[in-house]
Amino acid sequence: MTNPEDLVHDVDGSAPDLRIGAPEREAAREALEEHLDAERLEPAEYEQRWAACQAARTQAELLRAFCDLPAPHPELPGSPGPSTDADEDVPPLVGAVCLALLLGLPVAVVLGFVYGAWWGLAVPVALSVALVYIEHLRTRPGADDASGRAPGAPRNADTPS
């Protein structure tokens, strides 16, 4: 269940202004009924809190009815997070490949000039290509079909066609 303290205050301490609707009020009613059944609330107090939930327009207003009650609390959607930048979607493998190329290529060039070992250029490039290919195999869509086997894998004799 959602912890009301987590939703009543945003990161900067201000109350979120997320509006609620019928599903959130229904979740609040169910949670209040559980508190009534557990005899944490008297019927009159239940009615008062339910009326406050019906009048609530935001998550903060709704959760005020639960501020002195233990779990359960109503399930509420989280506050909208900050927009995701393109930098946040970069997988860790990209960082590893960039590091291998940015550090490996200059070292390989220096070694090529000093020792004549130009084949050293192939090491960071081959490592980067191998890492990218492994990541491709690991995350490709449709790696498993509905039967739970990898594409191209042979079917068992007892597997229906």
Phi, psi and omega in degrees: 000160182280135177277124186295329179296329180290329184263335183289329181240133174280183180303320182274005177090356180273155180283137178288151180253034180287127180282153179243166179222199184299320180297321179291321178293324177295319177296322178293320179297317180296319179293319178297322178296323177296321177292325177293317178295327179277004179061032172276338181236144171278157179304322180293319179291324175302313180298321180294315180292322179295321177297321178294323178293321179293328180276345183295143178244340181235166178299319181299317179296319180295318184286344176298333179289346183245007189297332181252014181250144174285179177300148014272150172240162181293145174285120179235146176293148179291163178291148180296130181281174177294154180297143181277128176276164179296331180294329182286341182269003182283122179290155181301332180298324180298320177297320180293318180294316178298318179297317180297319181286317183291325178267322185287319182294314177298320178296319180294323178294316178298314179297326178295318179290315186286311187252356182072022182262070182290343177295342179296339176296333182288335185297303181294327179292314179296321178297317180296316179297318180296317180296317180295319180293319178297317178296322177299316179294325184286326188245009183295140179290147178074026181295328177236135176267187185299335181280353177086009179249155180290151177299138180086352180285145181291148177279147173285159180296328183269000177277127180292148180276000000 
